[in-house]
């Protein structure tokens, strides 16, 4: 029986090829897992500084991916000259861990500089995204570049021992992507909720160190000629010498085509994720499942192509066929997306599945997964096929080939994420954008088909293939993909208006109860039923009546506008509304009958910005700060519920200012968490409206009847306050439920929400009530 590891006559060690490939795969799997944990943690940490606007998120993503592209290109130029690529790979993995840990420290250290620079350029809005990109680039440059360097180095190292470059790339890319998928689930479902951002980064760094040490151990196991690698002059698996050199034309054609493929792939990810948000509940868990599906589909596609990658086929033509299939799949998926609610209902109605799939939301997620898989399988096959087409299956120059191709694809992906999210979606909508991108894939297929036939490249020859992609597909596409989705998703509702904005899809619907509802993706954000309008009016009037002389008021989040609308009736006050989404502003116009037509009030000013980022950057002091914000378990909500956020609110208040926080007092998990966090910041806290409104202040409130009645009599908004049941001091005090001691007795001790531990979003990590 042959030993897995044996010692040669020269004192070096020889390892069986299967064992060796397994070790390479295992190491690169760990590397992929750590990279996604870093990406999630860095994005969240930087969002605290930059805000969660789509432009801020795009700047962070672009800087991260630019680092990957730079590292891949530089490593590709070095990989073929390095005598010990595996040793260098191991050192780089350890470097990723060391620099990865330092990033959170760097973010805190650079915050004062960013705030100063922002103040210097804030009058020039076009410069702000560039500033954010530069700051994020400085923070992530070293670790992201090192991450980008790993692929060409490990491919080159693997090719020294295992000559079949196509299989090596297919398997390494597949398991690295599978590791990234595993990292997505770990970060989303376990690590951040249980260990926080900092703890998650430490765990990711430990994984990098383990992977690096394993690679170094393999590299030094046998001395100078470690692991007894094969000689470069030996013939490879294709039966020819290793002196293969691709032509410049082939290199350029494949690099450009692969860059365009990366552009389309990331644009598809952005667009499909935005459409699929309509079906899911908008939590970090839903996003983690979508990203996991996207990545695992790519991994499976790369794994499947490994079965045939050693064949002597025309791989340029196969790459062209793959691009054509991607374009067609995107076109046909536009028909399938609108049928998801019907498929969900049909599955749930089946008796054999009634016990297995009790949760219709789970079934919806499952169907979404199946919708994404065909596209991602095709995308996953692309990279190994392009490498095989460029290298001809030969190992010589594999490091440069892989590094250059990966850099081109990553640069394309950067542009795809930016153009898809910032321009295509708001300018053309998801349907037209998807159709256009499908046409681009078909156009690339046409050019590659012409090239693979051995013709001299002339663009006119590709027109017969390009024209169907640019003309025929839009003509044959579904008339209104998103309209069909909304109609099938919200059965029985009258869809009055909808818009795909930069951040979310916003719709106005009329339910059978005849009331008007504002939906943010699939969640109700506001409606005009009298009880709800009166409650939101009370949120606005209550602080205005408790404060002795409120002049400057800040409202974070617009919703349907009932809260700031109520405040606007106090004409001696100036109201500033900070809303993230322009689509929400347009949607609020449908609620003019309940929000006092607030945008036409002289004392109202609207600012389109991230609310927390505004508090971080403003020097203004407010007498009242209130909010109409996201539900606490939605993705991104922690930015407006954490201890650090409430600290910013406190710092933005005047000395006698008051802050109002809504919390669902019936929610046995979220309410104690939010209330405890709020109370940890403000020295004085009072409870109102059965505890659902919590008011914090720097000074103790004067709750005497005479003082309250005098304020009610003096305010210009007393008639509007009377309409929501606040006509006298007795009305106010009737809704008073106690001070901080009453709150402590109600919620007890326990954890609080922080930027490091965003427990409102990662609520599954919280202990379940008995």
N, C-alpha and C positions, 0 to 999 in steps of 0.2 A: 504494500500500500504506500502511495507517494505521500510524503510529509508536506504539510501546508507551507512550513518554513524549514529550509535546509541550509547547511553551511557549505560553501564551495571550497575547492582546493586552495584558493587564494585567501581564504579567511573572510570572505564576504557572504552575505545571506541572499538566498534566492527564495522568492515567494511565488506561489502559483498565481497565474494571471487572474483567475476568478477571485481568489482571495484579495489580490491587490486592487482589482477594480472595485470590489466591495468596500475596501478601506477608503479609496478615493471618494466613492459615492457617499459613504457615511460622513466623512469630513465635510464635504461640500453641502450635504443636507443640513448639517448644523450651521454652516455659514449662512445658508439661505434663511433659516429660522431666525437667526439673530438679526439679520438685516431688516426684516419686516418689523421686528420689535422696536428696533431703533427708529425706523421711519415713523411709526405710530407715536412713539414717545416724543421725538423731536418735533413733529408737527403739532402735537398738543401743547408742548412747552412754548413754542414760538407763537402759536395762536394767542396765547395770553398777552404777548407783547404787541403783536401786529393786528390782532382782531381776527374775526372769523368771516370777514368779507371774502368773496370769491377771489378778488384780486390779491388779498394777503395770502390766502391758501395757495394760489397759483405761484406766487413768488417763492414760497417755501418749497413747493414741489419742484419747481424749475431749478432752484439752486441745488437741491439734493441730487436730481438727475444729471445736472451739469457736472457735478463732482464724479458721478459714476462714469459718464462719458469720457471725461478727462483721464481718469484712472485707467479705464479700459484701453484707451488709445496709447498712453504712455507705456503701460505694461506690455501691450502688443509689440511695440517697437523694441522692447528689451528682452522679451521672453525667449526669442530664438538665439540670443547671444549669451544668456545666462547658463552656466554649466550646471547649476543646481536649482532649477526652477521650483522644485518641491520644498527645498529648504527656505528659499525666498518666500514662497507662498505661506509657509508656517509662520515666518517672522511677521508677514503682513497681517495674518489673522490675529496675532497677538497685538500688533499695532492698532488694529481696529478696536480691540477691546480697551486698550489704554486710552486712545483718543476718544472712543465712544463715551467712556465715563466722564471725560473732561468736558464734554459738550454742555451738560446741564450747568456746570460751573461757569462755562463761557457765556451761556445765555444770561445768567444773572449778572455777570461782570460787565457785559456789553449793554445792558439795559439803560444805564444812565447816559452812555454815549448816544444810543439810539434816540432817546428822548430829546437830547440836546440837538442832534442833527434834524430830527423831525420838526422841532420848533423853527429851525433855520430854513427849512424847505416847505413848510406847510402851506405857504401861499402859492406854491407851484405844484398843483395836484399831480401833474404828469411825472414829477420826479419822485414822488413818494413810493410807487412800486419799485422803482430802480433802487432806492435806498433800502427797502426791505430785502430785495434780492441780494444786495451787497452784504448786508449784515448777516443774513442767513448763510450766504456763501462763505463768509469768514468763519462762521461757527462750524459748518459741516464740511468744509473743503477737504481737510485731511482725512477724516474717517470715511467720507463718501468716496473720495478718490481711491483710497485703499480698498474699499469694497469693489469698486469697478475694476481694480487690478487683479482680483482673484480669478476671474474666469479665464483670461488668456494664459495665466501662469499655471493653473491646474490642468488645463487642456494640454499645454506643452509638456508638463511633467508627466501626465498620463501617457502621452504619445511616445515618450522615451522607453516605456515598458510594454505598452499595448499599442501596436501599430495601426489599428483600424480607427482612423480619425473620426469617421462618421458615427460609428457606434459610441466612441468615447464622448463626443459632443452631445449626442442624443441622450445618453444616460446621465451624464453630468448635469446637463441643462434641465433634464426632467426632474432629477432628485433635488437639485438646488431650488427649483421652483416649487416642488412639493414641500421642501423645508420652509420656503417663504409662506406657503399656504398654512402649514402647521404653526408658524410664528404668528400669523394673522389670528388664528383661533386662540392661541395661548394668550396673546396680548389682549384680545377682546373679551374672552370669557374667564380668564384666570388671573393673569399677572397684574394688570393695572388696577383692577378692583381690589386685589388681595395685598399687593406689595407696593402699589403706587408707581408713579413714573420713574422716580429715582431707583427704586428697588428693581423695576423691570429692566432699566438700563444696566444695572449691576449684573443681573442674571444674563442678559444678552452678552455683556462683556465676558462673563465667565464661560459662556458657550464658545465665544471666539477663542479664548485662551486654551480651552480644551481641544478645539479643532486644530489650533496652531501647534500645540505641543505634540499632538498625535502626528501631524505632518512632519514636524522636525524629528521626532523619534524614528519615523520611517526613513527620513533623509540621511540620518547619521548612523543608521543601524550597521552599515557595512563599510564605513570608511570613505575613501575618495570616490570609488566607483560604487556608490551606495545602491543597494538593491540590484546590483549587477544589471544595469540597463542595457538594452540592445544597442548595437553600434549604428551610428547614423548612416553608414554606408550600406547597410543591409537592405535587401529588397523589402518592400512593404506588401500589404495584403492585396494590393491591386496587381501585383506581379511585375511591377516596373521599378526603376530606380527612384530614389528620393530627391531627385534634382528637378522636380516639377515646378514650373513657374507659370502662373496664370498671366495672360496678356493684360496689358493696361486697360484695353477696352472692356474685357470681361470683368476686371476688378471694379472699374468705374460703373458699369451697368448694374452689377449686383449690389454694390455699396449704395448707389442712389436708389435703386428699387427697394432695397431693404430699409433704407431710411424712410422712404415714403410709406412702406408697410408699417414701420413703427409709428409714424404719424397717424395713420388710420387706426391702428390698434388702440392707442391711448385715447384718441378721440371717441372711438366706439365705447371704451370703458366709461368715459365721462358721460356720454349721451345715454347709454343703456342704464347706467346706475341712476341717472336722474329720472328716467321713465319708470324703472322698477321701484323707486321710492314711493310711487303712487300706491303700490300694492302692499307694501310692508309698513311697519309701524314707526319708522323713523328713528329707531334706537341704534346704539353702537353695535348691538348684537345682530341686527338686521344687516347693517353695513358689513360687519365681519363675515357674515354668511355669504353675502354677494361677492366680496373680494376673495374669499376662500374658493368659491365656485369658479371665479375667473382664473385664479392661479392654478387650481387643481386640474382644470380643463386643459390649460397650457401644458402642465406637467404630463398629463396622459397623452396629449398629442405628440409630444416629443418622445415619450416612451414607445408609442405605437410605431412611429417612423423608424425606430431603431431596428425593427424586425426586417426591414427591407433596405436599409441605408447602405448596405455593402453591395447592392446590385450595381451592375454597370449600365446605368440608365442615363438618359439625357436629363440631368438634374435642373438645368436652366429651364427646359420645357416644363418639367414637373413643378418648379417654382411658379412659372406662369400659370399653370393650371390651378395651382393652389390659390393664387391671387384671384383668379376668375371665380372659383368656388366661394371664396370669402365674400366677394361682391354680391354674388347671387344669394348666398345665405342671408346676408344683411337685408336684402330686398324682401325675401320671403318671410323673414322673421317679423317684418312690419305687419303682415297679415296675422301672424300667430299671437302677437302681443295682446291684441284686443280680445282674444278668446280666453285668456287666462282665468278671469272670474267664472266663466261658464264651465271650464274644465274643473276648476276647484269645486264648484257646486255639484258637478256630476260625480266627482270622486267621493265627496262627503256623503252624498245621497245613497251610495252603494252600500247595501247591508254588510257585505263582506269586509268593507273598510270602515264601517261606522265606529267600531271599537278601536281599531288601530289608529285612525286619523280623527280623533275627537276634536282637535283644535283646527279650525278652518284656516287660521293664520299660518299654521305649520304647513298645511297642504299648499297654501298660496306660495310660501317660500320654496317648497319642493318643486312646484311647477316653474317658478322663476329660475331655479337651478337648471332644470331641464331645458329651458329656453336658451340659457347662456352657453350650455355645453357644446353644441355643434360649432358655434363660432370660435370658442376658445380651443377646441381640439384642432381646428384648422390653423389657428394662430400658433399653437404649440409645435406644429410640424414645420413651421417656416424656418426657424433658425438652423436646425440640423441640415435641412435641405440646401439652404444657401451656403453653409460652410462646405458641404459636399460638392456643390457646384463650383465653388471658388478654388478649392484645394484639389479637386479631382480624386479625393480619397487619399492623398499623399500627406505625409507628416511634415515634410520640410516646409518651414515657414508657417506652421499652423498657429503659432503664437501671434504673429503679426496679422494673419488672416482673421482669426477669431477676435483679436483686440480691435482691429479696424472695423469689422462688421458690427460688432457690439456697440462701438462708439457711434457709428452712423445711425444704427437703430435707436439708440438712446437719445441722440440729438433730435431725430425725427419724433420720438415719443414726447420730448419736451414741447416741441412745437404743436404736436397733436393735442396735448392736454391744455395748452394755452389757447390755441385757436378754437378747439372744440368747445371749451367751457366759457371763454370770454367773448367770442365773436359768433361762431356758428349757431350756438343754441339761442342766444337772444335775437340774432338777426334773422335766422331762417326757421327756427323751431327744430325739434328733435327729428321729425319725419323727413323734412327736406334735407337736413344735415346728414342723416343716415343714408339717404338716397344718393346724395352728392358723393359721400365717401365711398359708397359701393361702386359708383361710377369711376372713382379714382382707382380703386382696386382693379376694375376691369380694364382701365386704360393702361395700367402697369402691366397687366397680363398681356395685352396686345403688343406692347413694345417688346416684352420678353419673348413672346412667341416668334416675333420677327427675328430677334437676335438669335434665338436658339436654332433657327433654320439656316443660319450661316450667312444671312444677307448683310450687306453693308448698311449701317444704321442710317435710315432716313425717316424722320417723323411721319411723312405723308403715308408711308406704308402701313402704319399702325392705325390709321383713321377708320378702316372697316371694323376694328374691334373697339376703338375708343368711342365711336359715335353711339353704339347701343348703350354704353354705360352712361353717357352724358345726356342722351335724348330719350331713348326708349324706356329706360327704367322710370324716370319721373312721370312719363306719360301713362305707364301701366300701374303705378303705385296706388295704394289705398287712398281714398279721397281725404280722410281725416282720421289718422291713426289715433291721435290723442283723444279726439272726441269719442271714438268708439270705446277706448279704454275707460273713459269717465262714465259713459253711458252704461257699460256692462258692470263696472265696479260699484256704481251708486244707483242701483236699480230703483225705479220709482221716483227718482229725483229729477227735477227740471234743471238742466245745466244752463244757467243764464249767461255766464261769462267765465273764461279761463285764460290764463297766460302762463307760459313757460318763462319764468324770470331767471336771472343769473343764479339765485340761490335755491329756489323752490318752484314748484308748480302751484299756483294759487287759483282757486276757482270759487265762484259764487253760485250757490244752488238753492233751490226752493224745495223743501221736503213736503211730504203729504200733509204735515201739520200747518202748512201755509206760511211758515216763518222762513226768513232768509238766513242762510248759513254761509259763513266764510270758511273754506277749507284750505289748510296748508298741507299740500300733498294729500294724505288720507286722514288728517286729523282736523277736527273742528276747532277753530280758533275764536270764533265769535258768531253770535246769532242775535236776532232782534226780538226774541220773546221778552215780554215786559219784565218778568222776574230777573232775567239776566241783565237787561239794560239797567234796571234799578240798582242791582248789585254793583255793576261796574261804575255806575254814577256815584254810588256811595264811596267806592275806592277813591274817586277823585275829590268828592266834597269833604270827606272826613278829615284829611290833613289840612285842608284849607280852612276848616272851622276850628281845628285844634291849635294851629299856629296863630300867634297874636297879630302878625302883619306879614303875610307871605307875598313877597314881591317877585322873586325869581323861582320858577318851578321847572324841574326836569322830569320828563316822562320817558322812560326807556321802553321801547316797543310800542307799536301802534295798535295792533289787533284791529278791531272794527272801529276804534276811535271813541268809544263811549266814555272811557276814563278821561283822556285829555279833553274831550268835548265838554264834560261836566266841569272840569277845571277852568276851561276858557270862559265860562259864564261869570267868573270872578274877574271883572274887567280891570281892576286895579293891579292885576298880576300879569307877568310876562311868562308865557309857557313855551318851553323848548322841547320838541319831540325828536328823539333820536331813533330812527328806524333803519334796519339793515336792508330791507328789500323794497325796491321801487314798485314791484308788483303789488305788495301789500298796501302801498299808498294808493294805487289805482283801485284796488279792491275796496278800500275804505270809502270811496265815493258812493258805493252802493248803499252805505249806511248813513247817509247824510241826514236822514229823518230821525236818527237816534244819537248822532254824535255832534249835534249842534252845527252842522256844516263847518267843522272846525277849521278847515284850510282857508276859509274866507273870513276868519276872525282876525282882526288887526293885532291882537295880542298873542298870536300863535306863530311860532317859527319852526319849520321842519328842517332837520338835518339828516341826510342819508349817510349813515355811518354805523359802525359797530358800537353798541352802547358802552361796553366795558372799555374799549379803546378810547372812546371819548372821555370817560372819567379819568383814564390814565394820563391823558395828554392835556386836559383843560386846567386852567388856573382859576376858573370861575367858581364862586361859592353860591350855593342854592339854599333857599329856605325850605323847600319841599322837594323830595325826590321820591317818585313812585314808579311803578313798572307794570307793563302788561306784556309779559315775556313768555318764553317757551314753557311747555309742560316739563317738569323736572326730569323725567326719564328720557327725553328726546336727546339725540346726539347733539353735542355742542351746548347743552343747557348748563353744564357745570360752570361755565364762564360767568354765569349770572346768578349762581347760588353758592359759590365758595366763600370761605373765610376771607380770602384775599380780595374778592370782589366787594364784599360788604365793607371791608376796610377802605376801599376806594370810595364807596358811597359815603362813609363817615367823613373821610377827609374832604370830600366835595361839599359838605354841609356847612352852612354858617353856624355860628356858636349856638344859636337857638333853633337851628334847623331840625327837621324831623324827616324820617324815612319810613315808607310804607312797604311792607312785604306781604304778598299773598302766599298762602300755603293751604293746601287742601286738608282741613282739620279732620276729615274722615279717613285719611290714608294713614294706616297704622305703621307704615315703614317710612314714607317720605316726610310726613309732618314732623315727627320728632327730630329727624335729621336736619331739616331746613330750619326749624325753630331754634334748635340748639346752636346751630352755626350762626344764625343771626344774633342770638343773645350773647354769643362769645365775643362780639365786637362792640355792641352798644352798651354803655353803662346804665342806661334807663330803657326799659322795655315795658310796653303795655299791650294787652290783648283786646281785640274787638271782634264783633260779629262772630260769636262762638269760637273765637280763637283763629279764624281763617285770615284775619288781617292782624299783622304784628307791626307795631309802631316802635321804632327806635329813635333815641335822641341823645344828645350830649348833656342836656339839662333835664331835670324833672319837669314834666308837663304840669301846667296849672289846670286842674280839672274841677275848679270850683264852679258852681252853677252860675254865679254872677258873671265871672269872667267869660264863660262859654256863651252865655246869653248875649253879653255885650258884643262879642265877636260876631254872632249870628245876625244880630240887628244891624251891625255896621257893614256887612259884606254885600256887595252888589249881586252876589249869586244866591241870595236867600230864597228867592222864588223857585229856582231850579233845585236847591237843596231840599226845599219843602216837598217837591214832587217825588223825591226818593225817600221820604220819611224822616228828614232831619230838619224839622222846623223849629225845634227848641232845644235848650240845654238838656231837658229831661229825655228827649229823643236820643241825643248823643249818649248820655250816661246809661240809657237802657241797653245799649249795645256794648257797654264796657264790661270786660270779663276778668280783670285783674292785672297785676303787675308781674315783675320778674319772678317773684316767689311763687305766684300761682302757675306761671309757666314751668318753673323747675319741678313743681309738684306734679304737673301734668305729664311732662316728657321724661323726667329722670336724667341720669347720667348716660353717657354713651359717646360714640364717635361723632366727629364733625366733618363737614365737606371741606376739602382743601384743593388747591390746584394740583397738588401731587397725588391726592387720592380723590378723584372725581366720583364720589359714591352715588350721586344722583343718577348718573348715566350708567355706571357699572353696578346697578342695584342687585344683580344676581349674587354678588359677593357678600351682601349683607345677610346677617343671620335672620332666618325666617321666624316670625312671631309664633309662639305656641298657641 
